[in-house]
Amino acid sequence: MLGPLPLLYRCIVSVLAVVVCAGLGAWLAWTLPVQLLVQTGAVVGAAIGGVLAGLLLHDSEPRAQRLRQRRPH
């Protein structure tokens, strides 16, 4: 979705996605009327954040094909 990013930016995006989702999961577990442990909410949120980071940084086009398209003829 975000396309080919440099390694540093991919790491930053993936860490931020996991941290934000873990925080949201912990906050939801804290505020919901159903009694859940905050740690469980954080773990579930981190798992969802990992999946989200994978979807955000997934490159649908193979690298060789991307490099081939940039060559001038």
The 8 nearest C-alpha neighbors of each residue, nearest first, counted from 0:
[[1, 55, 2, 56, 57, 58, 54, 59],
 [2, 0, 56, 55, 3, 4, 57, 58],
 [3, 1, 0, 58, 4, 56, 57, 59],
 [2, 4, 58, 1, 5, 56, 57, 9],
 [3, 5, 9, 2, 8, 6, 1, 7],
 [6, 4, 8, 7, 9, 3, 10, 2],
 [5, 7, 9, 8, 10, 4, 11, 3],
 [8, 6, 10, 9, 5, 11, 4, 12],
 [9, 7, 11, 10, 6, 5, 12, 4],
 [8, 10, 6, 12, 11, 7, 4, 13],
 [11, 9, 7, 13, 8, 12, 14, 6],
 [10, 12, 8, 14, 9, 13, 15, 7],
 [13, 11, 9, 15, 10, 14, 8, 16],
 [12, 14, 52, 16, 10, 15, 11, 9],
 [15, 13, 17, 11, 16, 12, 10, 18],
 [14, 16, 18, 12, 13, 17, 19, 11],
 [15, 17, 13, 48, 19, 14, 18, 52],
 [18, 16, 48, 45, 14, 20, 15, 19],
 [19, 17, 21, 15, 20, 16, 22, 14],
 [20, 18, 22, 16, 21, 17, 15, 23],
 [19, 21, 44, 23, 48, 17, 22, 18],
 [22, 20, 44, 45, 41, 24, 18, 23],
 [23, 21, 19, 25, 20, 24, 26, 18],
 [22, 24, 20, 26, 25, 21, 27, 19],
 [25, 23, 44, 40, 41, 21, 27, 22],
 [24, 26, 41, 40, 37, 28, 22, 23],
 [25, 27, 23, 29, 28, 24, 22, 30],
 [28, 26, 24, 30, 29, 25, 31, 23],
 [29, 27, 25, 40, 37, 26, 35, 31],
 [28, 30, 26, 27, 37, 31, 25, 35],
 [31, 29, 27, 28, 26, 32, 33, 25],
 [32, 30, 33, 28, 27, 29, 34, 35],
 [31, 33, 34, 30, 29, 28, 35, 27],
 [34, 32, 31, 35, 28, 30, 29, 36],
 [33, 35, 32, 36, 31, 28, 29, 30],
 [36, 34, 28, 33, 37, 39, 29, 40],
 [35, 37, 39, 38, 28, 40, 34, 29],
 [36, 38, 25, 40, 28, 39, 29, 41],
 [39, 37, 41, 36, 40, 42, 25, 28],
 [40, 38, 42, 36, 41, 37, 43, 35],
 [39, 41, 24, 25, 37, 28, 43, 38],
 [40, 42, 21, 25, 24, 44, 38, 39],
 [43, 41, 45, 39, 44, 40, 38, 46],
 [42, 44, 46, 40, 45, 41, 39, 47],
 [43, 45, 21, 24, 20, 41, 47, 42],
 [46, 44, 21, 48, 42, 17, 47, 43],
 [47, 45, 49, 43, 48, 44, 42, 50],
 [46, 48, 44, 50, 49, 45, 51, 43],
 [49, 47, 17, 45, 51, 20, 16, 46],
 [50, 48, 52, 46, 51, 47, 17, 45],
 [49, 51, 53, 47, 48, 52, 54, 46],
 [50, 52, 48, 54, 53, 49, 55, 47],
 [53, 51, 13, 55, 49, 54, 50, 16],
 [54, 52, 50, 56, 51, 55, 57, 49],
 [53, 55, 51, 57, 52, 56, 50, 0],
 [56, 54, 52, 0, 53, 57, 1, 51],
 [55, 57, 53, 54, 1, 52, 0, 58],
 [58, 56, 54, 55, 53, 59, 0, 2],
 [57, 59, 60, 2, 56, 3, 0, 61],
 [60, 58, 57, 61, 0, 2, 62, 56],
 [59, 61, 58, 62, 65, 64, 63, 2],
 [62, 60, 64, 63, 65, 59, 58, 66],
 [61, 63, 65, 64, 66, 60, 58, 67],
 [64, 62, 66, 65, 61, 67, 60, 68],
 [63, 65, 67, 61, 62, 66, 68, 60],
 [66, 64, 62, 68, 63, 67, 61, 60],
 [67, 65, 63, 64, 68, 69, 62, 70],
 [66, 68, 64, 65, 69, 70, 63, 62],
 [67, 69, 65, 66, 70, 64, 71, 63],
 [70, 68, 66, 67, 71, 65, 64, 72],
 [69, 71, 68, 67, 72, 66, 65, 64],
 [72, 70, 69, 68, 67, 66, 65, 64],
 [71, 70, 69, 68, 67, 66, 65, 64]]
